[in-house]
Amino acid sequence: MRRLFLGAALCALAAAAPAQTAGTEEASADGGRWPAVHSRVARDPAIEARIDGLLARMSLEQKVAQVIQPDIASITPEQYARYNFGSILAGGNSDPGGVPTAPAAEWLALADRFWDASMHGPGLRIPVMWGIDAVHGHANIVGATIFPQNIGLGAMRDPDLIRRIGEVTALEMRVTGIDWDFSPTLAVARDDRWGRSYESFSENPEVVRAYAGAMIEGLQGRPATPDFLGPAHVIATAKHFVGDGGTDGGHDQGDNLSSDAELRDIHGAGYPPAIEAGVQAVMASFSRVRGEKVHGDRDLLTGVLRDQIGFDGLVVGDWNAHGQVDGCSNTSCPQSFNAGLDMFMAPDSWEGLYDNTLAQVRSGEISMARLDEAVRRILRVKLRARLFDEVRPSQRPFAGRFDLLGAPDHRAVARQAVRESLVLLKNQNHLLPLRPGARVLVAGDGADNIPKQAGGWTITWQGTGTTNADFPNAQSIWGGIRETVEAAGGHATLSADGSFTDRPDVAIVVFGENPYAEFVGDRRSIEYSPADDSDLQLLRRLRAQGIPVVSVFLSGRPLWVNPEINASDAFVAAFLPGSEGGGVADVLFANPDGSVRNDFRGRLSFSWPRRPDQMPLNVGDSNYDPLFPYGYGLRYADNGDLAPLSEDRPAGGGLPEGVLFGRGALPPGWRLASEGEVSLRNIDRRAQEDSRLATWRGAGRIAILPGQPVDLSREATGELSLVFEYRIDAAPAGPVSLRLGSAALPIAGDLRGAPVGQWRTLIMPLRCFARAGATTDAVSPPFAIESDGAMTMALSDVRIASAAVDQDHCGRP
């Protein structure tokens, strides 16, 4: 019955998107009016009366404090106690003591400290809510169960499993004393260049619509039952309202140019079912809609979300996003509040924002009625969540049950999600499933790399700076393969570079995108091609040796991988499977008797591109011509043969996002120049003329010069660095500087310490240049090396990227 139901559901979803496009055109006559929704969480007169009593007792200062949410990295519990703010959050890089791998017990202890700060003090005290981005499990916490990212979950087409994932996530959050999840993301990503594509369940609004209520019920519990917001559940947040998945060019925090009807029918598809399921919070989008920042758009935040749909929970902002509203700053934005924002997310701007908001209410710029409305909504959520009747977080049911983090039954749910989310794109000559008793070579930099298989929003914001040791309750893809093969009497060997002594029967190569989050993941094109082409060369080398190759591709979106598919006998889109790498082996290998152990079930939730310039690409488009259409996914019984694919790149195709110099090329219109007593010549490293050799005879510099100054202001506020690979052939005789724009930092100490003739990587955080006075909104050059004396250096792979770095390193003379 289950198989038949899923098959029918897949057919219905595959057929829905073209009809949706047509329906959107027909709906334009109604002006895009949204449907009224009847939440299954009924308004409780007793709660409303209690709110009336609280509002009557609260001072103006207390009311203003309720609408502000600081971040734990920027406020202490002692400071919090003086204000009694409405909420706190832990942002992607905010942790107890500033330690990303802080033990779960320290999270719980900090939850107690903030709770005590909210509840002990003079006058009326209002309990704190603590919010966190548990977007694929409680993944900020070491040891927690980490589920596949949403793009993989969308490939499952399994709302029941989505509900169970929400339940596990909520329970593990409760272990650490946190009661508010900034999830689920209900964006409908329509341009895969967007750096948050993996946070979207699908390009098809029907998948998002089918999942929204299920995930919220899993997190919050079923409305109208004692389970709703009970001890095992948390407050959920539908985000980001609205349209962030449809920005022009796929730019994060960009502009969505959709009509009102398209905004409703495509980008807003998940919100009515979320509100019907009783979601208690909605997060406003960073983006613009037709030129206006959503954080300042009264028509959307009040006219649509409240007046048309009927949402009665709280609207929370995103990270200082109110400061991007025209005429606003991070510390002053009455426009956003008047538009309908109930709670400012003011991570590090809380003090100035509190003072200014208080003054704006006193002056009448913000009316008392509007303030009372916002506070009422916040109190309503707190009362529905029973926070006024709670004890300290550590004394609540499930708190401190650290055995529940990554518990076996929780990991089993995540492993099932991995099995269901894998999509088989090619299976030449029925290579898969593999015989588990074979000699198996496992290669690629993703094979034994849990951070890479988990992606962004995992322990750290970008998902970088961690190792397998930081995931005690997880298994890498290699670990799962080894376990399966050895249990069947076979032999598995791990070799990242694909080298071997004993010839294997088959090679499994695991490779793909490195972790990223938000705008850091924005791309210029959808071509998967690292600057060095090392993954493709590995695949081709193994095939040339006559070894059958199975590719397991890790990515946060469909990417143009025609060369890599051609170099593989079987190709699996694994997306970002999370902590349970064993789920991959569960599907790749047969039973010892040769029968199918677990068939592939995943169907593409996003269309797969035929060409690297094919964006946007969505089912229902008039010129729809994908390589693999939405809903595609082979089963073992299917003919998985694939004719050779075109590897032609369009003329003028750009480098991957963030690459300034790679494969011997620069972005169109850019040039690498030398000035003074220095010469440049092409040399070979990994491929013909893919690097440059610079020889200084005296003072001079080499510089990458863009066609016009580049804006790096967003990159400089995050954790990105200027990264380049170099080889010292003759050590510097004098001072050497690395320049970005107007700021230069000393690097002679780094270069002199490098072994002569060996390739090395130098990482310089962009914040170092900002501290040195660089203006980051108009940078030229974005990269230069200046030497006062003789030196010989080879250079390749210059990029702006997220990379682990010594936090105190800003250059060595």
N, C-alpha and C positions, 0 to 999 in steps of 0.2 A: 504493500500500500504506500509506503513512504517513497519508494522509487517512482511509482506512478504519479504520486502527488507532485514530487519535485519536477518530474519531466513536464507535467502540465503547467506548472508555475513558470518554468523556464520558457516554454513556448509563449505564454501570455506576456512575460516581461520582454522577450525579444520582439514581440509584435507591438508593444506599447509605445515605444519611442517614436516611430514614424507617425503614428496616430496623434501622439502628443504634440508634435510639431504642427500638424495640420490644425489640431484643436486650438493651439495657441493663436494661430492666425484668425480662426473664427471667433475667438473670445475677445478680440481687440475691441469689439463694439461695446463691451460692458465696462471699458475703462480699466480693466484689470482688477475689479473689486474682488476682495478675498472673501472666502466663506466664513460665516459665523460658526464657531466651534463650541460645542458643549463639553467642557471638561468633566471627566468622571470624578474629579475632586470637587464636591459641592461646597459652596460657601456656607460656613458654619456660623450661625448667629452667636453662639457662645464665644467663639474666637473673635468675631467682630466687636462684640461688647467688651471683651478684654482689651482689645486694641484701643477702643475709645478711652478706657480707663488709663491705659499707659500713656497715650498721647496727652491726656489732661494733666498728668503728673510730670511729664518730661519738660525740661528747660529747652530753650532755643539751642543752647550749646550741645545738649545731648542729642537733639534731633539732627543737627548738622553732622555730628560725629557718626551717626548711623549710616550716612550716605557715602562714607569714605572707606576705602579698603587699602591699607598699606601692605607692603611685602615684608616677610620675616627677615629679609636681609637688610632692611632699612629702618627697622623699628625694634626696640626691645620691649619685653613685657612691662617693664617699669614705665616706659613712655606710653605704651598702650593704655595702662591703667589710668593715666591722667586724663585721657580723652574718652575712653570707652567707645572706640570706633565700632562700626557695625560688623566688620569682618576683617580677616587677614587672608593673605594668600601666600603660597610658596610658588614662586615663579620657576621656570625651567632650570635656572641655575642657582636657586636659593635653597639652602639646606641648613640644618642645625649646625651652628659653629662654622658655617661656610665650607663644610666638608661634604662633597657630593656623595661619598660612600659612607656617610654617617649611619651607624646601626639603627635598626628600627626602634630600638628602645629609646634612643635619643629623640626621635621624632615624637614618640608618645610623651616623653618627659617635657618637651617643648610645648606640646598641646596642653598639658596640665598647667604650665606656667602662664600661657596666654588665657586659658580659662579662668585661672585664679585672678589674673589681672582684670578680667571683665566682670567678675562677680564679687570682688572684695574692694570696698571703697565707700566713700560717703555718698549718701543719696541713693536714688534709684539706679540699679545696675541692670544692664541688658546683656544677655549671654552672647559670646562671640561665635561666629561661624568661620570655619577654616576651609578655604577653597584650594584646589590643586588640579593640575592637568593630568588626571589619570586617564589618558586617551586610548591606551591599549593595554589595560591592566594598570595596577598601581605601580607603574614602571619607574617612578622616581626612587623607589625603595629597594635597597639591596635585598635579594632573596625573594622578591615578589614574583608572581606568575605574570609572564609577559605574553600577551596574545598577539596574533598577527595584526599588522596595521590594517586600517579600514578597507584599503583597496583590495586586500586579500579576502577580508570577510565578505566583501561584496561579491566575490567570485563564488562563494559558497551557496548563495540563495537559500539560506537556512535561518529564518527568523527565530525559530525555537532555540537554536544554538546561540544566536545573538542575545536572547534573553538570559540564557545561562551565563554567558560571558559577563553581562552586566551584574548578575548576582554575585559572581566570584569577585569581581572588581570591588564592589561595594563592601563585601565582607572583609577583604584584605585591607581596604581603607580603614575600616572600623578598628582593625587590630592596632593601627598607629594613631587612633584618636582623631582622625580627619573626617569631617562630615559633609563636605560639599565637593562634588566632582564637576569640573568644567568639561563636560562631555555629555552627549555625543556631538561630534561635528556633523552637521547636516548639509554641508556644501555639496553642490552638484558640479564637480569639476568639469569644465568644458574645454579647457586648453591645458594639455599635459605639460607645458613648459612651466606651469605654476608650481612653486616649491612646496605647496601643501597638497598636491594632488593625492598623495597616499593617505591623507586624512579624510578623503571622500570615499564613500562606499561605491559610487558609480557615476558615470556620465549620464546614466538613465535615471530620471527623477523617480521612476516607479520603484527602483530598488531602494532608494533613499526613503521613499514613502513607506515601503514595506518594513523597513528596519527601524524607523524612528521610534515608534511606540514600543516595540519589543525591547530595545535597549533601555529606554526610560523605565519601563516596568521592571526590568532586571535590576537597575540601579536603585529605584525608589520603592519597589514593591507594587502590588496591584492596588489601585484606588478602591476605596470603599471596603477594604478588608483591614483587620488588625495589623497585617503585615506592612501596610503603607507607611513609609518612613519610620519603620520600626527599628529595633536594635541592630539588625543585620543589613540595613539599607542606608543610603545617603541621598542628599539632594542632588538632582541631575540638572544639567544646563544644556539647552539646545543652542547651538552656535554655528556660525556667526551670522546673525540676522542683519542683512540678508544680501546675497549675491556675490559673496567673496570668491566663489568658484567660477565666476564668469567675467572676470576683469579683462579688459582689452590687452591682448598680447600675453595673457597669463601672468601679469605682474602682480606680485603680492602687494596688498594694500593699494591696488590700482583702482580703475574706474570701470564699473559695469554699465554698459550702454544699452542694456535690454529695455524693451518696452515694458509697460506695467503688466501686461498679460504674461509676457515671458518671465518676468521677475516672479510672478505668482506661480505659474504652472511648471516652470523648470526649477528655478533657484529656491523657491519657497515651498517646494513640494513636501518637505519633511515637517514643516512647522504645524500645520493643522493636526496631523496625527500625534505629534509630540504633545501638543496642548491638550488634545483629547485624552491622552494617556496620563495627564496630570503633571507634566513637567513644571517645576516650581521656579526655574530661572531661565532667562534667555540672555545670551551675551550679544551685544551689538557688534557689528562688523567694523573692522578698520577701514574698509573700502569706501569708495564713492559709488553712488548710483547716479549716472548721468550728471556728473560734475559735483554733486553735493555729498560731503562726508556723512555717512549714515549716523555717526555719533551726534550730528547736529540736525538730522532730518526729522522734523516733527511729523511730517506726513506718514513716514514709515513707523517711527517708534511709538507714536501716539495714534495717528489716524488709522494705520493698518493693524499694528500688533494689539492695541487695546480696544479701539473702537470697533473695528471690523471683525477681527478674529475673536476678541473677548478674553485675552490673556490677563489673568489677575495676579500673577506672581511678580517677581522683581526683574528688572532689566539692569544688568550689570555691564559696565564698560570693559574694554580690553586695555592692555598695558599702555597707560598714558595716551590712549587713542583720542581722548577728548582734546588733547593739546594740538591735534592736527585739524580741528575744526577751524574754519576761517574766523579770524579775530580772537582766537583763544591761545592760551599757553598751557603748559602742564599744570600750572598752579592757579589758573583762573579760566573758568569756562561756564558761565551761566547759560550760554546758548545751548550747550549739550544737556544740561539739567532741565531747562525749560522745554527742550524738544521731547523729553520723555525718559531720559536716563535716570534710574533710581539710585544707582550706586556707582561712584567713580572708582575705577581701578587706578589707584594712585600709588604705585609701588614705592617710589622714592620722592614723590612730590606732595605727600600727604600733609605736611605741616603748612606749607604755603597755601595749598588748596583749601584746607580747613579754614584758615584765617580769612581768605578771600570769599569763600562761600558764605561764611558767617556774616561778613560785611554786606554781601549782596542781598541776603535775606533782610537784614536790618534796613537797607536802603530801599527795599521794594523791587529791586531788579529781579529777584526771585521771590515769588509771592509765598506767603505763609501757607496758602492752600496747596500750592504745588509741593512744598516741602512736606507737609503733612501727608499728602497722597503718597509720596515716595517712602516715607517712614512707615506708613500703614502697610505698604506692600512688603517691606522688609520684615516687619514684625509678623505679618501674616505667615510668611514662610517659616520664620523661627518658631512660631506657635504650632504650625502644622507639623514641624519636625520635632516637636516636644522639647525644644531646647530649654525652655523656661522650667521644665520639670526634671532636667538632667542633673547628674552628678559630674564630678571631674571625669575627663576622658578616660583616665586609667582605671576608673571604677565602673565603667560601663560593660555590659556584656560583650565578649569577644576581645576587649582591649587587652593588650599584652599577650594574647595567644599567638606568639610568634611562630608556633608550629603550623599555623594556618597560612603563613606566607609561603607560597610554593608548595602547598600541601599536595600529596599524591593525587587526590581526586580533582583538585584545581588544575594541576598540570595535565591530567587526562583530558579535561575539557579543552585546554589549549592545544593539546596534541591532535585531538579530533578536528579542531579548527584548521590546523596546518594541513591535515590530510584532505579536508574538503576544499581548501582554497587553492591547491596546486592546479595549474592549468597546463596540459600537455599540448604543445604546438606542433611538434614533429616527432615521428617515431619510425624512422626509415627501416624497412625490412623487419618491422616488429622487434626491434632490439630490446625494448622494454616489454614486460618486466624482466629484470636481471635475475640470474641464478645466484642465490645467496652463498653457495659454496664455492664461488669463483675466486680467482685472484683479482682483486679490485684495487686500482690506483685511485686515490682521491687527491685532487690537485686544485689549485686556485687559491687566491688570498681570502676568499670567503668561506673556505671549507671548515676551518677551525677558528671561527671568528664570530663569537656571539654578538658583540656590538654591531657588526656589519649586518648580520641577519635580523637584528632587532630594529635598526634605524633610529631616527630622531626621537626626541621626547623619551629617552631611556636613560635614567640616572642623571644625565645632563641634558640641557636644552637641545643641543645639536646631536646628542648621542655619541659624542666623541670623548676622548680622554680616558676611556676605560679599557679593561682587558677582560679576558675570560674569568680571571680570578674574582672579578667583581660580581659574578653571576653564580653564586653557590648552588642555586636550585635550578640550573639550566643545563642544556645539552647542546653542543654545537652540531651542525649537520654531519661533520666528520664523526663525532662521537656516536651518533645514531647509526651511521653506516657501519662503523667498526663493530658495534654491539650486534647488529643484525648478521653481518657476515661471519663473525667469529662464532656466534651461536649455531650457525649452520655448518661449521667446519671449514669455512673458507678462510682467505687471508686478505686482510685490508692493510694498505700502506698509505700513509699520509706524506705527500711531497708537494709543497706549495708550488714549486717551479716545474713540476711534472717530470723531474728526473727519476730514474729507477735503475735498479740492478737486475732484478728478476722481471722478465717481461710479463705485464699484466694481461688478463683476458679482456678487461674493459677499463676505461678511465672515466671517472666522474669529476667534472671540473665545475667548481662553484665560484662564481665571480659576479660582479655587478657594481652598482652605485655604492659609494661610501656614505655614511650617515649625514643627514642634514635636516634642518627644520626651517620653516617659514621662508623668508626672502632669500636666505642663504642658498636654498635649493632652486631658485628661479633659473631658467635656462634660456639661451637664445634660440636653441633648436632642440629637436628631440632625437638627435643622433647620439647613441651611446658609443663613445670612443674616447677613452682616456688619452692623455697627451702622448703616452708612449706606445699605445696599441699592444701592450704586453699580453692582455687576455687573448686577443685574436691570434697572436703569434704562438701562444701556448697551444691553443686548439689546433692550429694548422700543423704544428710540429708533431703532435701526437697522431693526428690523422695520417701525416706523411710516413709515420712509422708503422702504419697498418693497424693501429689500435682503435677499436670502436670507442667513440666519445659521446658521453651523455653530458649535456650542459645543464646546470641548474643556475638560473639567472635571478639574481637578487636586485630588485629595483622598486622604487616608489611610484612607478608609472610605466606604461608601455613606452618603449624606446625603439628607435630604428637600429636593429641588430642583424640586418641581412647578412653581412659578412660572417658574423658569429654563428648564425643559423646554418649557413652553407658549410661551415667548418665543423658542424656537429652532426652526429647520426640521430640523436634524440635531443629535444630542446624543451625544457620545463620552465615556465614562468612561475617562480616561487614567491615573487613579490617580497615582503618583509615578514617572515614567519614568526619572529619573536623567540621566546626562550626554548621552544620545543623542537629542536632540530631533528629529533628522532622521527617526527611525523613525516619528514621527507623520505627517509629510508622505508617507512611503513608502506609507501606507495611504489617506490622504485623497484623493490625486490619482490619476487614471487615467494610462495611457500617453498620449503625444501622439496616437495614433490612436484614442483613446477606449476601448480595451480595459482591463480591470481589471489594474492593476499589482500590487497585493497586496490580497487580500481580508481582511476582518476575520476573526480566528480566536478572539479572546478570548471566554471564557464567564465570567459572574459567579462569583467564588469566595465571595461573600457576597450574601445576599438584599438587595434594594433596597427601602426602606420606601415604603409608600403614604401614611403619615401621619407627622407630626413627633414624635408621642408613641409610636411603634410600636417599643418596645424592651423586652426583647430580641426579636429576630426571626430565627429559624433554621429551615431546612428540616427538616421532620419534626415541628414544633410542632403541637399539636392545633388551634390557632386560626390556622394559617399563612395569611396573606393579604397577600403582598407586592405591590408595584407591578410589579417584575420579579423573578421567582423565581431562586433559586440555579440556575446553569447557563444562564441566559438570555444571548443575544448574537446580534444579527442578522448575516446575511451580505448581500452586495450583492444577491443574487437574491431575498432575502426582501422581503415587504411591510413596509416600515418606518413606515407611517402610524400615527399615534397620535391618538386623540380627546383633546380638551382635558381636562386633569387638574384635580381639585379643588385649589383653593388655600386652602381653609379651614384655619385654625389652631385647635387646641382652645382653649377658654377657659382663661385663666390660664397660657398657654404662656410659658415663661421666655425670657430673653435667652440668647445664646450664653455658654458658660462663660467666666468672667473679666470679662464686661462688667458694669460697675456702673451705667452710665447710657448708653443708646443708643437711637436712633430716638425720642427723647423719653420713653422709658420706663425704669423701674427694676425690679429683681427684685420679685416679689410680696412684699408686706409691708414694703417699703423706702420711704423718702421722702426728698426733697430739701428741706431746711429752711434758713431764714435766721434769723440771730440778730443783735441789735444794730441799728446804723444801716445796714442793707443791705436792699434790696428785690429781688425776683425776678419776672421775667415771661417768658412763653413767646415764642419768636421762631422764624422759619423759617430754615433753612440749606439743607438738601438736600430737605427735605419739610416739610409743614405742622407747625409747633410741635415740631420735633425737637430744639430747643436751648433754652437758657435765657440770659437777660441779667441779670446781677447788677450793681446800682448801689450803691456804697458812698458814703454821705454823711459817714461818720465811722467809728469802730471797729466792726467787726462781722465775721461769718463766714457762709459758706454751707457746708453739710455734707450728705453722703449718710449717712443713718442707717439701719442694718439693723434688722430685727426683733429680732435678738439678736447679740451679738458674733460675729465670724467668725474662723475659724482660718486664718491665713496662714503658719503655721510652715514647712510644706513649701515654699511659694512663696518664702519669704525665704531659704532655704538654696540656691536655684538662682540663675539669672541673670534673674529676672523683675523687672519694673519697674511702678510706677504711672504710667500713661500717660494724658494727656488732651489734647484739642484745645481751643484757646482763641483768642479775638480780643480785642485790647485796643482799646477805643474811647476811653478816657481813662486815661492812664498813672497809676500809683500815686503818691500824694503822700507815702507813708510806708512803713514796713516791711510786707512781705507774707510770710506763711508758708504752706507746704503741710503739712498735718497728716495723719498716719496713726496712729490710736490715741493713745498718750501722747507721741509724738515729733513735733516740728514742725521743718521745715527752711526756710531763707530762700530765696525765689524772686523777690524784688523786682528783682534784677539781671537775671534772665531776662525778666521782664515789661517792664521799662523799655527793654530792647534790642529789643523786638518792634515791627515797623512797625505803626502805628495802622491799624486797619481790615482787617488781613490775618489769616487763620486760620493758626495755628501749632500745633506739637505740643511738649509738654513731657514729658520722660521722666525719672523719678526712680527709680533702682534701690531695690528693697525693702531691700537690705543697708544702704543709707544710714540708713533709719529704725531698723533693728536696732542699728546702731552708735550712734545717737542715744538709745538706751535704750528703744525701743518693745518692748512685750511682744507677740509676734506670734501667740500661740495664742488670744487672745481680744481681737480688735481692734474698737473702735468709737470714732469713726467710721473707716471705711476710706478716707475721702477728705474733706478739708475745706480751704477756703482762708480764711485769716484776714488781714484788713488793718487797720492802725491808722489809716488815713486814706482820703480820697476816692479812688475808682477805679471804672472801668466796664469790665466784662469779660463777653464771651459765652463760653458753655461748651457743649461737646458731647463725646460719645464718650469717657467715662471708663472705663478698663479696666485690668486687670492682665494684662500680656502680656510676651513676650520681644521685646526691641527693642534695636537697636544704640544704644550710649550711650557718652559720654565716661566712661571708668572713674574719672576723678578728680572727676567732677561729683557733688557731694552738696549742691547749693544755692549760690546767689549772692545775697548781701545787696543 
